[in-house]
Amino acid sequence: MELPEELIELQRAADIEGRKIEHLDGGEREQQRSVWFDAAARVQEAVTEYAAAEGLSRFEVEKALRQAARHLPQLEE
């Protein structure tokens, strides 16, 4: 499934925010958790909108998006 680069970048950004939690504790951890939840909510909203607009299953779009976000973009030579 070919996905818009904007969706992939949103997912990568949410993943980065989630990984930041690992290195924090206390109030900083809770604050970062909130940032991560907000980023994840934006991803879910974008996935839902894209799936509806394209007539696709939201579940399938989300699955493809997670796979695409794990792969680093290829550099053009």
N, C-alpha and C positions, 0 to 999 in steps of 0.2 A: 504494500500500500504506500503510495507516494503522499507524503504529508507536507503541508506548508512549513517552511523554515521557521516561521514565527512560532508555531506550536512547539517545535523541537526546542527552540531557544527558551521558551517559557518553562518547559519541563526541566531543562538543564539548570535554569536559574533556581527553580524550586528545589531541585536535588542539592545544589550547592548550599542553599540556605539550611536544608535539613542536616547536611553533614557538619555545619558549623556548630550544631548543638553538642556534638561529641566532646568538644574542647571547653565547654563552659559549665558553670555550676551556679546554684542559687538563683538570684534575681536575673542575672545575665542569661542564664539558661531559659528561664521562663519568658523573658523578652524575646529571645531568639526563636523560641518555639512559636510564639505569636507571629513573628515575621514569616516563619516557615509555613504555618497554617494559612496565612494570607496568600502567600505565593502559590501554595497547592490549590487553594480555592480558585485563584485566577486560572490555573491550568484546567481544572475541572469545568469551569464555566466556558472556557475557550473550546475544550473538547466537545462539550455538549452542543455548543452552537455550530461547530464545524460538522459534527456528525449529522445534526438535523438538516443543515443546509445541503449536505451532500447525499442525504438519504442513506446514511450508513449506521451501523450499530455503534453506539457510544462505547460499548465494551471493546469491540474490535479496534476502534480508533485508539482508545486508551492503551490497549495491548501493543499495537504497532508503534505508538508514540514512545512508550517506555523502552522498547527495543531500539528505536531510532536514536533516542537521547543517549543511550549507553555508548553508541559508536561515535568516535570523534570524526569530525568532517575531514574529508580527503583534501589535501593540498593540491592545487593544480600546478603542473610542471610547465 
